[in-house]
Amino acid sequence: MPRYQSSTEKAENHRSSAYTLLAIGGIGFIAIVLVFCNVIPVYRNAGINRYLVCGVMGAMFILFIVFGIVSMRDSNRFLVKAKSESSLVSEITRWCAENLHTDTIDSLLASEDEVFEELSDEEMYYRRTEKMKALIEDKFMNLDEAFVEDFVERYYQELYEDNSDRSR
């Protein structure tokens, strides 16, 4: 399964793509116009070849500019989506801070499975994250599965791995 990419990351990726496409498209189109007008003497006596090359390359650079504009528009759309995503993350984080603690999760798992304490660290990790996902998905409906997995991964590290560093 592909890694979850937040709307903020998507917006930044689209914005950098837009800048690149617009810059290459603009510079290339200006160069093609200069070649066509014989300011840059590449095709002095080439006849139809100059028109063909300039036409095809000009169309390609115009497409770069169009794709750059579309990418910039998508970047702005993802920025708007990122604001709502940020509020959702803060709401889920607040709920988890109030309801999901290490002892709560472990006690729920221990009540379901008698051999929970005998499991390896990897098995405990998978059972804990599955329980956390289930609890979050019960509370917050219709969340993207990749979003929940990414959130649980980050929150698990905050709960279990940061706490074990403090106890040493």
C-alpha positions as CSV (number, residue, x, y, z in Angstrom):
1,M,0.0,0.0,0.0
2,P,1.4,3.4,-0.9
3,R,2.4,5.8,1.9
4,Y,-0.1,8.4,2.8
5,Q,0.7,11.9,1.6
6,S,-0.9,14.8,3.3
7,S,-2.6,17.6,1.4
8,T,0.1,20.0,2.5
9,E,2.7,17.8,0.9
10,K,0.6,17.4,-2.2
11,A,0.2,21.1,-2.5
12,E,3.9,21.7,-2.2
13,N,4.7,19.0,-4.8
14,H,2.2,20.6,-7.2
15,R,3.5,24.1,-6.6
16,S,7.1,23.1,-7.3
17,S,6.0,21.2,-10.4
18,A,4.1,24.3,-11.5
19,Y,7.1,26.6,-11.1
20,T,9.3,24.2,-13.0
21,L,6.8,23.7,-15.9
22,L,6.1,27.4,-16.1
23,A,9.8,28.3,-16.1
24,I,10.8,25.7,-18.7
25,G,7.7,26.4,-20.9
26,G,8.3,30.2,-20.8
27,I,12.0,30.0,-21.5
28,G,11.6,27.4,-24.2
29,F,8.7,29.4,-25.9
30,I,10.8,32.6,-25.9
31,A,13.8,30.6,-27.4
32,I,11.5,29.2,-30.1
33,V,10.2,32.6,-31.0
34,L,13.7,33.9,-31.2
35,V,14.7,31.0,-33.5
36,F,11.6,31.5,-35.7
37,C,12.4,35.2,-36.1
38,N,16.1,34.5,-37.0
39,V,17.4,36.3,-33.9
40,I,19.1,33.1,-33.0
41,P,20.5,31.8,-36.4
42,V,19.9,28.1,-36.2
43,Y,17.9,27.5,-39.3
44,R,19.0,30.2,-41.8
45,N,18.4,28.4,-45.1
46,A,16.4,25.4,-43.8
47,G,13.1,26.4,-45.3
48,I,10.2,24.2,-44.1
49,N,12.3,22.5,-41.4
50,R,12.4,25.8,-39.4
51,Y,8.6,26.0,-39.5
52,L,8.1,22.4,-38.6
53,V,10.6,22.4,-35.7
54,C,9.4,25.7,-34.3
55,G,5.8,24.6,-34.6
56,V,6.2,21.3,-32.8
57,M,8.5,22.7,-30.2
58,G,6.3,25.8,-29.7
59,A,3.3,23.6,-29.2
60,M,5.2,21.5,-26.6
61,F,6.3,24.6,-24.7
62,I,2.8,25.9,-24.7
63,L,1.6,22.6,-23.2
64,F,4.3,23.0,-20.5
65,I,2.8,26.4,-19.7
66,V,-0.8,25.0,-19.6
67,F,0.2,22.1,-17.4
68,G,2.1,24.6,-15.1
69,I,-1.1,26.6,-14.7
70,V,-3.2,23.5,-14.0
71,S,-0.6,22.4,-11.5
72,M,-0.7,25.8,-9.8
73,R,-4.5,25.6,-9.6
74,D,-4.3,22.1,-8.1
75,S,-1.8,23.3,-5.6
76,N,-4.2,26.0,-4.4
77,R,-7.0,23.4,-4.2
78,F,-4.8,21.2,-2.0
79,L,-3.9,24.1,0.3
80,V,-7.7,24.6,1.0
81,K,-8.0,20.9,1.6
82,A,-5.0,20.9,3.9
83,K,-6.7,23.4,6.3
84,S,-9.6,21.1,6.8
85,E,-7.3,18.1,7.1
86,S,-5.3,19.9,9.8
87,S,-8.4,20.6,11.9
88,L,-9.3,16.9,11.5
89,V,-5.9,15.8,12.7
90,S,-6.0,18.1,15.7
91,E,-9.5,16.8,16.6
92,I,-8.4,13.2,16.4
93,T,-5.2,14.0,18.3
94,R,-7.3,15.6,21.1
95,W,-9.6,12.6,21.3
96,C,-6.7,10.2,21.4
97,A,-5.0,12.2,24.1
98,E,-8.2,11.9,26.2
99,N,-9.0,8.3,25.4
100,L,-6.0,6.3,24.2
101,H,-3.4,5.7,26.7
102,T,-0.9,2.9,26.9
103,D,-2.5,1.2,29.8
104,T,-6.0,1.5,28.2
105,I,-4.9,-0.1,25.0
106,D,-3.0,-2.8,26.7
107,S,-5.8,-3.6,29.1
108,L,-8.3,-3.9,26.1
109,L,-5.9,-6.3,24.3
110,A,-5.2,-8.3,27.5
111,S,-9.0,-8.8,28.1
112,E,-9.3,-10.1,24.5
113,D,-6.3,-12.3,24.5
114,E,-4.9,-14.3,27.5
115,V,-1.4,-14.6,26.1
116,F,-1.0,-10.9,25.3
117,E,1.9,-10.5,27.7
118,E,3.8,-13.4,26.1
119,L,3.8,-11.9,22.6
120,S,6.9,-10.6,20.9
121,D,7.4,-6.8,20.4
122,E,6.4,-7.0,16.7
123,E,3.2,-8.9,17.5
124,M,2.3,-6.5,20.3
125,Y,3.0,-3.6,17.9
126,Y,0.6,-5.0,15.3
127,R,-2.1,-5.8,17.8
128,R,-1.9,-2.4,19.4
129,T,-2.0,-0.5,16.1
130,E,-5.0,-2.6,14.9
131,K,-6.8,-1.8,18.1
132,M,-6.0,1.9,17.8
133,K,-7.2,1.9,14.2
134,A,-10.4,0.2,15.2
135,L,-11.1,2.6,18.1
136,I,-10.4,5.7,15.9
137,E,-12.5,4.4,13.0
138,D,-15.4,3.7,15.4
139,K,-15.2,7.3,16.7
140,F,-14.5,9.0,13.4
141,M,-16.4,7.6,10.4
142,N,-15.4,7.6,6.7
143,L,-11.7,8.2,7.2
144,D,-9.2,7.3,4.5
145,E,-7.5,4.1,5.5
146,A,-4.0,5.4,4.5
147,F,-4.7,8.5,6.6
148,V,-5.6,6.4,9.6
149,E,-2.6,4.2,9.3
150,D,-0.3,7.2,9.0
151,F,-1.9,8.9,12.0
152,V,-1.8,5.7,14.1
153,E,1.9,5.1,13.2
154,R,2.8,8.6,14.4
155,Y,0.7,8.4,17.5
156,Y,2.0,5.0,18.4
157,Q,5.5,6.3,18.3
158,E,4.5,9.2,20.5
159,L,2.8,6.8,23.0
160,Y,5.0,3.8,23.3
161,E,8.5,4.6,21.9
162,D,8.8,8.1,23.4
163,N,7.7,6.7,26.8
164,S,10.3,3.9,26.7
165,D,13.0,6.5,26.1
166,R,12.0,8.5,29.1
167,S,12.0,5.5,31.4
168,R,15.6,4.7,30.6
